[in-house]
Amino acid sequence: MEQTFSSKQVAELLGVNESSVKRWADSGMLGCYKTPGGHRKFKKDDIMLFSVKYSYELNTSTFSNQITGPLPEQAFDFTQINTVLLKKLFTGSEDEILDYIYSLHLKGLSIAEFYDSVLGRTMKMIGEMWVRNKITIEQEHISTNKMTKALIKLHGRLETNQKNGLTAFCGCPEKEYHELPLLSVNYVLQYNGWNTIYAGVNLPVKSFISGIEMYKPDVVCLSATIIEDKARFEKEVRKIYDASRASGANFIIGGAAADKFADIEGVCDAKVSSIKELLIYIKDKFPV
């Protein structure tokens, strides 16, 4: 039987007066139904939809106590989610995209699964469409910019974990302009309590090195998607790796470039191809 909530419980979840909940229900803003005795009852999905649509933060501690756990990850239909998000990126507004991805979070989708199975797969679909001339370059750029802005707003809504005292330096190498993967790493680390130094894209190797020396990070994250000159890239990566080791930092390479190295000896401490792999590595190295 589907779990329902009383007006008082909904008021606690939304952090408002019970009279406000009743008024919203009577006006049709907040979905509900009435029992034969005239009591209002609210469903979980209607509460989450209201919180997203009208930008009300849910009391997460109350929410987790009153609701029987989040949906298991395998309950999500990622094919359907990718299709919906793809359409919104082409035809929807930034706020519509934000509301949709925030609703996935409220339904229990983990941050790692969102980045790997939703964002990563959807953006890959867009890239493949561009390669096959199914969309124009401006459509690819516009959809990517919409997603970037929605992510910024999303993490403004999320409650991050307690600060762990660890710092990560994040950047893309020179002539690498794919920012979304790097931004994803930056936000996931922040969400997990890390302080991040976000150096952005197209960062010369000497700037990587000076940043490492200046900020003394615990981890250095390099994201690269396309490598035009593999020999030069490997030479520069080794310099960053040496600087990281000298500073006592772990050096991690991510993105499609990670697959270019069959052997990471002397190149980096770890290569990762997903957010999940990144989190597994840092939790093993830094069990705080």
C-alpha positions as CSV (number, residue, x, y, z in Angstrom):
1,M,0.0,0.0,0.0
2,E,1.4,3.4,-1.0
3,Q,2.5,5.5,2.0
4,T,0.6,8.8,2.6
5,F,1.1,11.8,4.8
6,S,-1.1,14.1,6.9
7,S,-1.2,17.8,6.6
8,K,0.9,18.1,9.7
9,Q,3.5,15.7,8.4
10,V,3.8,17.6,5.1
11,A,4.1,20.9,7.0
12,E,7.1,19.4,8.9
13,L,8.7,18.1,5.7
14,L,8.4,21.6,4.0
15,G,9.1,23.6,7.1
16,V,5.9,25.6,6.9
17,N,2.7,26.1,8.9
18,E,0.0,23.4,8.5
19,S,-2.5,26.1,7.4
20,S,-0.2,26.8,4.4
21,V,-0.3,23.1,3.4
22,K,-4.1,23.1,3.6
23,R,-4.4,26.3,1.6
24,W,-2.1,24.9,-1.2
25,A,-4.0,21.7,-1.3
26,D,-7.4,23.4,-1.6
27,S,-6.1,25.7,-4.3
28,G,-4.7,22.7,-6.3
29,M,-1.0,23.7,-6.0
30,L,-0.3,20.6,-3.9
31,G,-1.9,17.3,-4.9
32,C,-3.9,15.4,-2.3
33,Y,-7.1,13.5,-1.8
34,K,-9.6,13.4,1.1
35,T,-10.6,10.4,3.1
36,P,-14.3,9.6,3.8
37,G,-13.8,11.5,7.0
38,G,-12.6,14.6,5.2
39,H,-9.0,14.4,6.1
40,R,-6.4,15.4,3.5
41,K,-3.8,12.8,2.5
42,F,-0.7,13.4,0.5
43,K,1.4,11.1,-1.6
44,K,5.2,11.1,-1.7
45,D,5.4,11.9,-5.4
46,D,3.0,14.9,-5.0
47,I,5.1,16.3,-2.2
48,M,8.3,16.0,-4.1
49,L,6.7,17.5,-7.2
50,F,5.5,20.5,-5.2
51,S,9.0,21.0,-3.6
52,V,10.6,21.1,-7.0
53,K,8.0,23.2,-8.8
54,Y,7.8,25.9,-6.1
55,S,11.5,25.6,-4.8
56,Y,10.7,24.5,-1.3
57,E,13.6,22.6,0.4
58,L,12.5,19.3,2.0
59,N,13.6,18.7,5.6
60,T,15.8,15.8,4.7
61,S,16.1,14.4,8.2
62,T,12.4,14.4,8.7
63,F,11.8,13.1,5.2
64,S,14.2,10.1,5.7
65,N,12.6,9.3,9.1
66,Q,9.0,9.4,7.7
67,I,9.5,7.8,4.3
68,T,10.5,4.2,4.0
69,G,13.9,4.7,2.4
70,P,14.8,5.9,-1.1
71,L,14.0,4.0,-4.2
72,P,16.7,1.4,-4.9
73,E,18.9,2.4,-7.8
74,Q,17.8,-0.5,-10.0
75,A,14.3,0.9,-9.9
76,F,15.3,3.8,-12.1
77,D,14.7,3.4,-15.9
78,F,17.8,5.1,-17.2
79,T,16.9,4.7,-20.8
80,Q,13.7,6.6,-20.2
81,I,15.4,9.2,-18.0
82,N,18.1,9.8,-20.7
83,T,15.4,10.2,-23.3
84,V,13.5,12.8,-21.2
85,L,16.6,14.7,-20.3
86,L,17.8,14.8,-23.9
87,K,14.5,16.3,-25.0
88,K,14.6,18.9,-22.3
89,L,18.2,19.9,-23.2
90,F,17.0,20.6,-26.8
91,T,13.6,22.1,-26.1
92,G,13.3,23.0,-22.4
93,S,14.5,25.9,-20.3
94,E,17.3,25.8,-17.7
95,D,14.7,25.8,-14.9
96,E,12.9,22.8,-16.5
97,I,16.1,20.9,-16.7
98,L,16.9,21.8,-13.1
99,D,13.5,20.8,-11.8
100,Y,13.8,17.4,-13.6
101,I,17.3,16.5,-12.3
102,Y,16.4,17.7,-8.8
103,S,13.3,15.5,-8.8
104,L,15.6,12.5,-9.5
105,H,17.7,13.4,-6.5
106,L,14.6,13.7,-4.3
107,K,13.5,10.2,-5.5
108,G,16.7,8.7,-4.1
109,L,19.0,8.7,-7.1
110,S,22.6,8.9,-5.8
111,I,24.9,11.7,-7.0
112,A,27.4,9.2,-8.4
113,E,24.7,7.4,-10.4
114,F,23.3,10.7,-11.6
115,Y,26.6,11.8,-13.0
116,D,27.5,8.4,-14.5
117,S,24.1,7.0,-15.7
118,V,22.2,10.2,-16.4
119,L,24.5,13.1,-17.2
120,G,27.3,11.1,-18.6
121,R,25.2,8.9,-20.9
122,T,23.0,11.8,-22.0
123,M,25.9,14.0,-23.0
124,K,27.5,11.1,-24.8
125,M,24.3,10.7,-26.8
126,I,24.5,14.4,-27.8
127,G,28.1,13.9,-28.8
128,E,27.2,10.9,-31.0
129,M,24.4,12.8,-32.6
130,W,26.7,15.6,-33.5
131,V,29.3,13.2,-35.0
132,R,26.5,11.7,-37.1
133,N,25.3,15.2,-38.2
134,K,22.0,14.7,-36.5
135,I,22.4,18.0,-34.7
136,T,24.3,21.2,-35.4
137,I,27.4,22.4,-33.5
138,E,25.3,25.3,-32.0
139,Q,22.7,22.8,-30.8
140,E,25.5,20.8,-29.1
141,H,26.9,24.0,-27.5
142,I,23.6,25.3,-26.4
143,S,22.5,22.0,-24.8
144,T,25.9,21.7,-23.0
145,N,25.6,25.2,-21.7
146,K,22.0,24.6,-20.4
147,M,23.3,21.5,-18.6
148,T,26.2,23.4,-17.1
149,K,23.9,26.1,-15.8
150,A,21.5,23.6,-14.4
151,L,24.3,21.8,-12.5
152,I,25.4,25.1,-10.9
153,K,21.9,25.7,-9.7
154,L,21.4,22.0,-8.6
155,H,24.4,22.1,-6.3
156,G,23.2,25.3,-4.9
157,R,20.2,23.4,-3.6
158,L,21.9,20.3,-2.3
159,E,23.1,19.9,1.2
160,T,26.7,18.8,1.2
161,N,28.4,16.5,3.5
162,Q,30.4,17.8,6.5
163,K,33.8,19.3,5.4
164,N,36.6,16.7,5.7
165,G,39.6,19.0,5.6
166,L,40.8,17.6,2.3
167,T,41.6,19.7,-0.8
168,A,41.5,18.8,-4.5
169,F,43.0,20.8,-7.4
170,C,41.0,20.3,-10.6
171,G,41.9,21.3,-14.1
172,C,42.0,20.4,-17.8
173,P,45.2,20.4,-19.8
174,E,46.1,23.0,-22.4
175,K,43.9,22.9,-25.5
176,E,41.2,20.8,-23.7
177,Y,37.9,22.7,-23.6
178,H,35.5,20.0,-22.5
179,E,34.5,21.5,-19.2
180,L,31.4,19.5,-18.1
181,P,33.4,16.4,-17.0
182,L,35.7,18.5,-14.9
183,L,32.8,20.5,-13.5
184,S,31.2,17.1,-12.5
185,V,34.3,16.0,-10.6
186,N,34.5,19.4,-8.9
187,Y,30.8,19.3,-7.7
188,V,30.9,15.6,-6.6
189,L,34.0,16.3,-4.5
190,Q,32.4,19.4,-3.0
191,Y,29.2,17.4,-2.3
192,N,31.4,14.8,-0.4
193,G,33.0,17.4,1.8
194,W,36.1,18.3,-0.1
195,N,37.4,21.8,-0.6
196,T,38.2,22.3,-4.3
197,I,40.4,24.6,-6.3
198,Y,38.8,24.8,-9.7
199,A,41.4,25.9,-12.3
200,G,39.1,25.2,-15.3
201,V,40.0,24.3,-18.8
202,N,43.0,25.0,-21.1
203,L,45.5,25.1,-18.2
204,P,49.2,25.1,-19.2
205,V,51.3,22.5,-17.5
206,K,53.4,25.2,-15.7
207,S,50.1,26.6,-14.3
208,F,49.2,23.1,-13.0
209,I,52.6,22.9,-11.3
210,S,52.4,26.3,-9.8
211,G,48.9,25.7,-8.5
212,I,50.0,22.4,-6.9
213,E,52.9,24.2,-5.2
214,M,50.7,27.1,-4.1
215,Y,47.7,25.2,-2.7
216,K,49.3,21.9,-1.5
217,P,46.3,19.8,-2.4
218,D,45.7,16.2,-1.3
219,V,44.5,15.2,-4.7
220,V,45.1,16.6,-8.2
221,C,42.4,15.8,-10.8
222,L,43.1,16.2,-14.5
223,S,40.2,15.7,-17.0
224,A,40.9,15.2,-20.7
225,T,38.6,14.1,-23.4
226,I,40.5,14.5,-26.7
227,I,44.3,14.1,-27.1
228,E,45.7,15.5,-30.4
229,D,49.4,14.9,-29.6
230,K,49.8,11.8,-27.4
231,A,53.5,12.1,-27.0
232,R,53.3,15.7,-25.8
233,F,50.3,15.0,-23.6
234,E,52.2,12.1,-21.9
235,K,55.3,14.3,-21.4
236,E,53.2,17.0,-19.7
237,V,51.3,14.6,-17.6
238,R,54.5,13.1,-16.3
239,K,55.6,16.6,-15.2
240,I,52.3,17.1,-13.4
241,Y,52.7,13.7,-11.8
242,D,56.2,14.6,-10.6
243,A,55.0,17.9,-9.1
244,S,52.1,16.1,-7.4
245,R,54.4,13.5,-5.8
246,A,56.9,16.2,-4.7
247,S,53.9,18.0,-3.0
248,G,52.6,14.8,-1.4
249,A,49.4,14.8,-3.6
250,N,47.7,11.9,-5.3
251,F,47.4,12.5,-9.1
252,I,44.3,11.2,-10.8
253,I,43.5,11.3,-14.6
254,G,39.9,11.0,-15.8
255,G,38.0,11.3,-19.0
256,A,38.5,9.5,-22.3
257,A,42.2,10.3,-22.0
258,A,42.6,7.8,-19.2
259,D,42.0,5.0,-21.6
260,K,45.1,6.0,-23.6
261,F,47.4,4.6,-20.9
262,A,47.6,0.9,-20.6
263,D,50.2,1.3,-17.8
264,I,50.0,4.2,-15.4
265,E,53.4,3.6,-13.8
266,G,55.2,7.0,-13.7
267,V,52.1,8.7,-15.2
268,C,49.6,9.0,-12.4
269,D,48.5,7.3,-9.2
270,A,45.1,6.3,-10.6
271,K,43.0,6.6,-13.8
272,V,39.2,6.6,-13.5
273,S,36.5,6.3,-16.2
274,S,33.5,7.2,-14.0
275,I,32.5,9.2,-10.9
276,K,31.9,5.9,-9.1
277,E,35.5,4.8,-9.7
278,L,36.7,8.2,-8.5
279,L,34.8,8.0,-5.2
280,I,35.9,4.4,-4.6
281,Y,39.6,5.5,-5.0
282,I,39.4,8.6,-2.8
283,K,37.5,6.8,-0.1
284,D,40.1,4.1,0.0
285,K,43.0,6.6,0.1
286,F,41.3,9.0,2.5
287,P,39.0,7.1,4.8
288,V,37.8,10.1,6.8
